[in-house]
Amino acid sequence: MKLNEAVARRIDEYCTERNITVNKLATLSGVIQSTVNSIFTGRSKNPKLQTIVCLCDGLEISLKEFFDSPLFDDIDD
């Protein structure tokens, strides 16, 4: 799996778990909606760490919690 796919899936997991939309997460995190959408559509091939940090802040989780998932165990280059 590619990094951008794993990031998108992980964000989706948290949104589903918390019953919020991606748009709501963008609002909560202060990230521009188009940036979050580009992660989901695959246009963003390499999401910036700062974007992920902001999304984690919006989810009220640590970066460690975000990446603590089997999704990130076998990332392709």
Phi and psi in radians as a Rosetta constraint file:
Dihedral C 1 N 2 CA 2 C 2 CIRCULARHARMONIC -1.477 0.35
Dihedral N 2 CA 2 C 2 N 3 CIRCULARHARMONIC 2.716 0.35
Dihedral C 2 N 3 CA 3 C 3 CIRCULARHARMONIC -1.004 0.35
Dihedral N 3 CA 3 C 3 N 4 CIRCULARHARMONIC -0.805 0.35
Dihedral C 3 N 4 CA 4 C 4 CIRCULARHARMONIC -1.099 0.35
Dihedral N 4 CA 4 C 4 N 5 CIRCULARHARMONIC -0.599 0.35
Dihedral C 4 N 5 CA 5 C 5 CIRCULARHARMONIC -1.185 0.35
Dihedral N 5 CA 5 C 5 N 6 CIRCULARHARMONIC -0.737 0.35
Dihedral C 5 N 6 CA 6 C 6 CIRCULARHARMONIC -1.128 0.35
Dihedral N 6 CA 6 C 6 N 7 CIRCULARHARMONIC -0.721 0.35
Dihedral C 6 N 7 CA 7 C 7 CIRCULARHARMONIC -1.092 0.35
Dihedral N 7 CA 7 C 7 N 8 CIRCULARHARMONIC -0.793 0.35
Dihedral C 7 N 8 CA 8 C 8 CIRCULARHARMONIC -1.079 0.35
Dihedral N 8 CA 8 C 8 N 9 CIRCULARHARMONIC -0.765 0.35
Dihedral C 8 N 9 CA 9 C 9 CIRCULARHARMONIC -1.117 0.35
Dihedral N 9 CA 9 C 9 N 10 CIRCULARHARMONIC -0.703 0.35
Dihedral C 9 N 10 CA 10 C 10 CIRCULARHARMONIC -1.153 0.35
Dihedral N 10 CA 10 C 10 N 11 CIRCULARHARMONIC -0.749 0.35
Dihedral C 10 N 11 CA 11 C 11 CIRCULARHARMONIC -1.059 0.35
Dihedral N 11 CA 11 C 11 N 12 CIRCULARHARMONIC -0.760 0.35
Dihedral C 11 N 12 CA 12 C 12 CIRCULARHARMONIC -1.073 0.35
Dihedral N 12 CA 12 C 12 N 13 CIRCULARHARMONIC -0.697 0.35
Dihedral C 12 N 13 CA 13 C 13 CIRCULARHARMONIC -1.012 0.35
Dihedral N 13 CA 13 C 13 N 14 CIRCULARHARMONIC -0.834 0.35
Dihedral C 13 N 14 CA 14 C 14 CIRCULARHARMONIC -1.165 0.35
Dihedral N 14 CA 14 C 14 N 15 CIRCULARHARMONIC -0.705 0.35
Dihedral C 14 N 15 CA 15 C 15 CIRCULARHARMONIC -1.101 0.35
Dihedral N 15 CA 15 C 15 N 16 CIRCULARHARMONIC -0.762 0.35
Dihedral C 15 N 16 CA 16 C 16 CIRCULARHARMONIC -1.119 0.35
Dihedral N 16 CA 16 C 16 N 17 CIRCULARHARMONIC -0.798 0.35
Dihedral C 16 N 17 CA 17 C 17 CIRCULARHARMONIC -1.031 0.35
Dihedral N 17 CA 17 C 17 N 18 CIRCULARHARMONIC -0.668 0.35
Dihedral C 17 N 18 CA 18 C 18 CIRCULARHARMONIC -1.698 0.35
Dihedral N 18 CA 18 C 18 N 19 CIRCULARHARMONIC 0.020 0.35
Dihedral C 18 N 19 CA 19 C 19 CIRCULARHARMONIC 0.985 0.35
Dihedral N 19 CA 19 C 19 N 20 CIRCULARHARMONIC 0.834 0.35
Dihedral C 19 N 20 CA 20 C 20 CIRCULARHARMONIC -2.190 0.35
Dihedral N 20 CA 20 C 20 N 21 CIRCULARHARMONIC 2.703 0.35
Dihedral C 20 N 21 CA 21 C 21 CIRCULARHARMONIC -1.479 0.35
Dihedral N 21 CA 21 C 21 N 22 CIRCULARHARMONIC 2.866 0.35
Dihedral C 21 N 22 CA 22 C 22 CIRCULARHARMONIC -1.093 0.35
Dihedral N 22 CA 22 C 22 N 23 CIRCULARHARMONIC -0.645 0.35
Dihedral C 22 N 23 CA 23 C 23 CIRCULARHARMONIC -1.107 0.35
Dihedral N 23 CA 23 C 23 N 24 CIRCULARHARMONIC -0.697 0.35
Dihedral C 23 N 24 CA 24 C 24 CIRCULARHARMONIC -1.125 0.35
Dihedral N 24 CA 24 C 24 N 25 CIRCULARHARMONIC -0.720 0.35
Dihedral C 24 N 25 CA 25 C 25 CIRCULARHARMONIC -1.076 0.35
Dihedral N 25 CA 25 C 25 N 26 CIRCULARHARMONIC -0.721 0.35
Dihedral C 25 N 26 CA 26 C 26 CIRCULARHARMONIC -1.028 0.35
Dihedral N 26 CA 26 C 26 N 27 CIRCULARHARMONIC -0.758 0.35
Dihedral C 26 N 27 CA 27 C 27 CIRCULARHARMONIC -1.114 0.35
Dihedral N 27 CA 27 C 27 N 28 CIRCULARHARMONIC -0.819 0.35
Dihedral C 27 N 28 CA 28 C 28 CIRCULARHARMONIC -1.093 0.35
Dihedral N 28 CA 28 C 28 N 29 CIRCULARHARMONIC -0.587 0.35
Dihedral C 28 N 29 CA 29 C 29 CIRCULARHARMONIC -1.649 0.35
Dihedral N 29 CA 29 C 29 N 30 CIRCULARHARMONIC -0.215 0.35
Dihedral C 29 N 30 CA 30 C 30 CIRCULARHARMONIC 1.340 0.35
Dihedral N 30 CA 30 C 30 N 31 CIRCULARHARMONIC 0.322 0.35
Dihedral C 30 N 31 CA 31 C 31 CIRCULARHARMONIC -1.687 0.35
Dihedral N 31 CA 31 C 31 N 32 CIRCULARHARMONIC 2.408 0.35
Dihedral C 31 N 32 CA 32 C 32 CIRCULARHARMONIC -1.052 0.35
Dihedral N 32 CA 32 C 32 N 33 CIRCULARHARMONIC 2.344 0.35
Dihedral C 32 N 33 CA 33 C 33 CIRCULARHARMONIC -0.956 0.35
Dihedral N 33 CA 33 C 33 N 34 CIRCULARHARMONIC -0.689 0.35
Dihedral C 33 N 34 CA 34 C 34 CIRCULARHARMONIC -1.128 0.35
Dihedral N 34 CA 34 C 34 N 35 CIRCULARHARMONIC -0.521 0.35
Dihedral C 34 N 35 CA 35 C 35 CIRCULARHARMONIC -1.168 0.35
Dihedral N 35 CA 35 C 35 N 36 CIRCULARHARMONIC -0.797 0.35
Dihedral C 35 N 36 CA 36 C 36 CIRCULARHARMONIC -1.148 0.35
Dihedral N 36 CA 36 C 36 N 37 CIRCULARHARMONIC -0.736 0.35
Dihedral C 36 N 37 CA 37 C 37 CIRCULARHARMONIC -1.082 0.35
Dihedral N 37 CA 37 C 37 N 38 CIRCULARHARMONIC -0.638 0.35
Dihedral C 37 N 38 CA 38 C 38 CIRCULARHARMONIC -1.168 0.35
Dihedral N 38 CA 38 C 38 N 39 CIRCULARHARMONIC -0.497 0.35
Dihedral C 38 N 39 CA 39 C 39 CIRCULARHARMONIC -1.169 0.35
Dihedral N 39 CA 39 C 39 N 40 CIRCULARHARMONIC -0.748 0.35
Dihedral C 39 N 40 CA 40 C 40 CIRCULARHARMONIC -1.265 0.35
Dihedral N 40 CA 40 C 40 N 41 CIRCULARHARMONIC -0.584 0.35
Dihedral C 40 N 41 CA 41 C 41 CIRCULARHARMONIC -1.475 0.35
Dihedral N 41 CA 41 C 41 N 42 CIRCULARHARMONIC -0.179 0.35
Dihedral C 41 N 42 CA 42 C 42 CIRCULARHARMONIC 1.558 0.35
Dihedral N 42 CA 42 C 42 N 43 CIRCULARHARMONIC -0.009 0.35
Dihedral C 42 N 43 CA 43 C 43 CIRCULARHARMONIC -1.134 0.35
Dihedral N 43 CA 43 C 43 N 44 CIRCULARHARMONIC -0.584 0.35
Dihedral C 43 N 44 CA 44 C 44 CIRCULARHARMONIC -1.544 0.35
Dihedral N 44 CA 44 C 44 N 45 CIRCULARHARMONIC 1.787 0.35
Dihedral C 44 N 45 CA 45 C 45 CIRCULARHARMONIC -1.380 0.35
Dihedral N 45 CA 45 C 45 N 46 CIRCULARHARMONIC -0.369 0.35
Dihedral C 45 N 46 CA 46 C 46 CIRCULARHARMONIC -2.525 0.35
Dihedral N 46 CA 46 C 46 N 47 CIRCULARHARMONIC 1.453 0.35
Dihedral C 46 N 47 CA 47 C 47 CIRCULARHARMONIC -1.015 0.35
Dihedral N 47 CA 47 C 47 N 48 CIRCULARHARMONIC 2.406 0.35
Dihedral C 47 N 48 CA 48 C 48 CIRCULARHARMONIC -1.233 0.35
Dihedral N 48 CA 48 C 48 N 49 CIRCULARHARMONIC 2.508 0.35
Dihedral C 48 N 49 CA 49 C 49 CIRCULARHARMONIC -1.031 0.35
Dihedral N 49 CA 49 C 49 N 50 CIRCULARHARMONIC -0.679 0.35
Dihedral C 49 N 50 CA 50 C 50 CIRCULARHARMONIC -1.079 0.35
Dihedral N 50 CA 50 C 50 N 51 CIRCULARHARMONIC -0.631 0.35
Dihedral C 50 N 51 CA 51 C 51 CIRCULARHARMONIC -1.130 0.35
Dihedral N 51 CA 51 C 51 N 52 CIRCULARHARMONIC -0.775 0.35
Dihedral C 51 N 52 CA 52 C 52 CIRCULARHARMONIC -1.123 0.35
Dihedral N 52 CA 52 C 52 N 53 CIRCULARHARMONIC -0.679 0.35
Dihedral C 52 N 53 CA 53 C 53 CIRCULARHARMONIC -1.048 0.35
Dihedral N 53 CA 53 C 53 N 54 CIRCULARHARMONIC -0.784 0.35
Dihedral C 53 N 54 CA 54 C 54 CIRCULARHARMONIC -1.107 0.35
Dihedral N 54 CA 54 C 54 N 55 CIRCULARHARMONIC -0.721 0.35
Dihedral C 54 N 55 CA 55 C 55 CIRCULARHARMONIC -1.115 0.35
Dihedral N 55 CA 55 C 55 N 56 CIRCULARHARMONIC -0.691 0.35
Dihedral C 55 N 56 CA 56 C 56 CIRCULARHARMONIC -1.094 0.35
Dihedral N 56 CA 56 C 56 N 57 CIRCULARHARMONIC -0.707 0.35
Dihedral C 56 N 57 CA 57 C 57 CIRCULARHARMONIC -1.057 0.35
Dihedral N 57 CA 57 C 57 N 58 CIRCULARHARMONIC -0.745 0.35
Dihedral C 57 N 58 CA 58 C 58 CIRCULARHARMONIC -1.123 0.35
Dihedral N 58 CA 58 C 58 N 59 CIRCULARHARMONIC -0.576 0.35
Dihedral C 58 N 59 CA 59 C 59 CIRCULARHARMONIC -1.481 0.35
Dihedral N 59 CA 59 C 59 N 60 CIRCULARHARMONIC -0.155 0.35
Dihedral C 59 N 60 CA 60 C 60 CIRCULARHARMONIC 1.048 0.35
Dihedral N 60 CA 60 C 60 N 61 CIRCULARHARMONIC 0.824 0.35
Dihedral C 60 N 61 CA 61 C 61 CIRCULARHARMONIC -2.294 0.35
Dihedral N 61 CA 61 C 61 N 62 CIRCULARHARMONIC 2.858 0.35
Dihedral C 61 N 62 CA 62 C 62 CIRCULARHARMONIC -1.513 0.35
Dihedral N 62 CA 62 C 62 N 63 CIRCULARHARMONIC 2.826 0.35
Dihedral C 62 N 63 CA 63 C 63 CIRCULARHARMONIC -1.065 0.35
Dihedral N 63 CA 63 C 63 N 64 CIRCULARHARMONIC -0.655 0.35
Dihedral C 63 N 64 CA 64 C 64 CIRCULARHARMONIC -1.056 0.35
Dihedral N 64 CA 64 C 64 N 65 CIRCULARHARMONIC -0.772 0.35
Dihedral C 64 N 65 CA 65 C 65 CIRCULARHARMONIC -1.066 0.35
Dihedral N 65 CA 65 C 65 N 66 CIRCULARHARMONIC -0.731 0.35
Dihedral C 65 N 66 CA 66 C 66 CIRCULARHARMONIC -1.040 0.35
Dihedral N 66 CA 66 C 66 N 67 CIRCULARHARMONIC -0.819 0.35
Dihedral C 66 N 67 CA 67 C 67 CIRCULARHARMONIC -1.485 0.35
Dihedral N 67 CA 67 C 67 N 68 CIRCULARHARMONIC -0.067 0.35
Dihedral C 67 N 68 CA 68 C 68 CIRCULARHARMONIC -1.447 0.35
Dihedral N 68 CA 68 C 68 N 69 CIRCULARHARMONIC 1.287 0.35
Dihedral C 68 N 69 CA 69 C 69 CIRCULARHARMONIC -2.648 0.35
Dihedral N 69 CA 69 C 69 N 70 CIRCULARHARMONIC 2.532 0.35
Dihedral C 69 N 70 CA 70 C 70 CIRCULARHARMONIC -1.046 0.35
Dihedral N 70 CA 70 C 70 N 71 CIRCULARHARMONIC -0.316 0.35
Dihedral C 70 N 71 CA 71 C 71 CIRCULARHARMONIC -1.001 0.35
Dihedral N 71 CA 71 C 71 N 72 CIRCULARHARMONIC -0.523 0.35
Dihedral C 71 N 72 CA 72 C 72 CIRCULARHARMONIC -1.714 0.35
Dihedral N 72 CA 72 C 72 N 73 CIRCULARHARMONIC 0.115 0.35
Dihedral C 72 N 73 CA 73 C 73 CIRCULARHARMONIC -1.254 0.35
Dihedral N 73 CA 73 C 73 N 74 CIRCULARHARMONIC -0.632 0.35
Dihedral C 73 N 74 CA 74 C 74 CIRCULARHARMONIC -2.262 0.35
Dihedral N 74 CA 74 C 74 N 75 CIRCULARHARMONIC 1.154 0.35
Dihedral C 74 N 75 CA 75 C 75 CIRCULARHARMONIC -1.384 0.35
Dihedral N 75 CA 75 C 75 N 76 CIRCULARHARMONIC 2.287 0.35
Dihedral C 75 N 76 CA 76 C 76 CIRCULARHARMONIC -1.408 0.35
Dihedral N 76 CA 76 C 76 N 77 CIRCULARHARMONIC 2.660 0.35
